[in-house]
Amino acid sequence: MTLQEFQKLLIKNKLDAYILTRNNMFLGQDVLEDENKILELTGFSGSAGNLIIFRDKTFLLVDGRYELQASLEVDTSAITVITTPDSIATWIQNNIKDPCTFAYNPWCHSISEVDYWNRSLKRHTFVADEKELLGPRLTGKETNFFEHEIEFAGISMDEKISYLTDFMKQKNLDAFFIPECDCLSWLLNLRSDCLPDTPLIRAFALIDKNGEISLFTNDFRKIEVEAAKYKGLNIGCNFKQTPKQIQNIFKNHRIWVDNLENPITLWKATKNAIEQQGFKQAHLRDGKAMVNFLFWLEKNWHGQDELSIVQKLHQFRQQEKNFFSNSFETIAGFAENGAIVHYKPTPKSNKKLKEGSILLLDSGAQYYEATTDVTRTITIGKPTQEMIDSYTQVLKAHIAVASVYFPVGTPGCALDALARAQLWKYGKDYNHGTGHGVGCFLNVHEGPQSISSRGNAPFAANMVTSIEPGYYKEGHFGIRIENLALSVPETSLSSNKEMLKFSILTLVPLDKSLINKYLLNNQEISWVNQYHEKVYTELAPTLEPSVAKWLKKACSPL
C-alpha cells in the first residue's frame, strides 16, 4: 500500500488521522521487514519512529539518531520529518490545535500510552482501528523454538517460574500476563529463529499462581478462551508493555487487572554467575574475530567498500564456536556516512574506502553464551588532526564512565552526564544515549537500566551495559567508542555505601593512531594502557603468531 492510498482510506472511513508505530503487537523494536508498515509507507528503515498520517499531510517523528537518515530515505515533499524527543502525545498536544479523530491499532500501543492520550488530550478523540486498515501486523513465517540449555542459562525454567509464583502470592494475584518477549524467553529458557538478529520467542503467556503456563504465539483468539476462566479474578501485567487490546479482552470477561512492574525485567538484567561467565567467554571469541578482522583490514583495505567490510567481518565471526547470528545489522559508515548515527550501508549508499578518513564500525554477535556489541572507529590512511583530537575527546568521555566508582542505585542519567561533560568542554555532544543494557543471548538492547538523559532505573551489581559516547560531524565523519561492561561491587573503598564499578568485557584494541595522548591526563593514559594490556594478555594465546604479533604492537603502551 502507498501512503496516498492509505490517506484515501482515512477519508473513506471518516477519520482525520492515523497514529502508526513501527512495532507490532509485541511492542518492541524487532519486527520483520514485511511487518514494518512505516517502512512500507515511507521508506524509512530506522529502528524507532512514529508516523502521524492526516488526509493531506504526514509527519514522521524520529529521535536524534535518525535525523539525517530519515531525511535521506523519505520523500520530504510528502512527509515532514520531525526530530524530537517528544512522545506522540506531547507532539500532538503542542502541534495539533483543532479537534481531530485519531485511529490507532489497539494491538500496537500499550495500555499506558492509550490511557494517557485519552486522559491528557481531551480535545481529540482516539478510536481503535478494529478493521486493521493497514492489514495484519504479524507475518506467517515458520518459526522454530529451541531450548536455551542450562549450561548457558544457569537457572532452570522451573526455578525461574517459582520466583514468579512467589511474586504472585505476595501480590494476591491469580495469574500474571507476560507480553514482553524477552522476559518470556528468559523465563522459559526458550529461543527461536524467527528474527534475523534476535533469538527471542515471539509470544504472550498467561501464567497462573500454580505455575501453569498458557502460551500464545500466533492465534490470539485463544487469549479470549483462556481469559474466560478468570472471570472475577485478579491478573497482573505491566500496563507500559501490554497492548491495549489485551486490557479490552480482560475487561470483557470482568477480570480485575493490576498494573504492576514485571519483576522478570530486573531478574533478567541481573546476570547470574553462569551468564556472567558466558559473557566473558563470548567476548573472548568476539575479540578474536574482531582482531583477526582488523589485522586483515590493515593489509587489505584498498579496493574494499562498506558492504564488503560487513561481509568480511561476518565471515570472521561465523568461524567462532557457538556463534548463532549477528546481534543487529552491522553499521559500517565510512567518511561522511559515519556521521549518520545508525547508518546501514546499501548498494545505493555504499562507499569505497579511501585514504584520509575514518570508518565507524558498530557490530555484534549472538553466541549461545551471551550477546556482544562493540563499536570501533578505525583510521584508513592518515587521519586529520581534527579527527585525532575529536576521537581523543570521545575517548575521554568513554573513560569518564568506564573508570568511575558509583553507589548502588545510581540512575543512568547521572553516569550519562559524566560522559557528556568531557565533550561539553570542547563544545561537542551527541544525539543518542551513552549506554544500554544487553541481554544474554537475547536483545542487544534491554532494560531496565540505561545510561542516558532519561535513564532513571537504578544500577545494581551484575548488569551488562554498553558505554558508547560519540561525536558526529555532518558531511565529514562519525566517531563512536563502545565497550560492554559488567557492573561489579567495588570493595577497596572505605565507604558506608555499597559501591559499584565497571569491569570491561569487550576485548578489542583502540586505534592508537587516533589518540592524541597530550589531551589525556595520567589517569586516562593509565586506563588505556591497562585496557590494552588486558586485551593482549587474554587474546594473544588464541591467535595465529602473525596476528598476535600485530596485536602486541596495537596494544603497546601510549
Protein Blocks (a to p, Z undefined) as FASTA:
>chain_A
ZZklmmmmmmmnopabdcddfbdfkopabdcfklmmklmmnopabfbdcddddfkbccdd
ddfklmmmmmmmpcfklpccdddfbdfklmmmmmmmbccdddddfklpcfklmmmmmmmm
mmbccdddfkomnopabdfbdcddddddfklnopafklmmmmmmmmmmmnopabdcdfbf
klmmmmnopacfkbmklccdcddddddfkopacddfklmmlmmmmmmmmgoiacdddfkl
gcfklmmmmmmnopacdddddfklmmmmmccfklmmmmmmmmmmmmmmmmmmmmmmmmmm
gopafklmmmmmmmmmmmpghiabdcbdcdddehjlmmpmkaccdfkloccddehiacdd
ddddddfkbccdddddddehjadfklmmmmmmmmmmmmmmmmpccdehiafklmmmmmmm
mmmmnopacdddfbdcddehiafbdcfbdcdfklmbccdehiacddddddddehiaccdd
dddddddddfkbccfbdcdddddfbdcdddfklpcfklpcfklmmmmmmmmmmmmmmmmm
mpcfklmmmmmmmmgcZZ
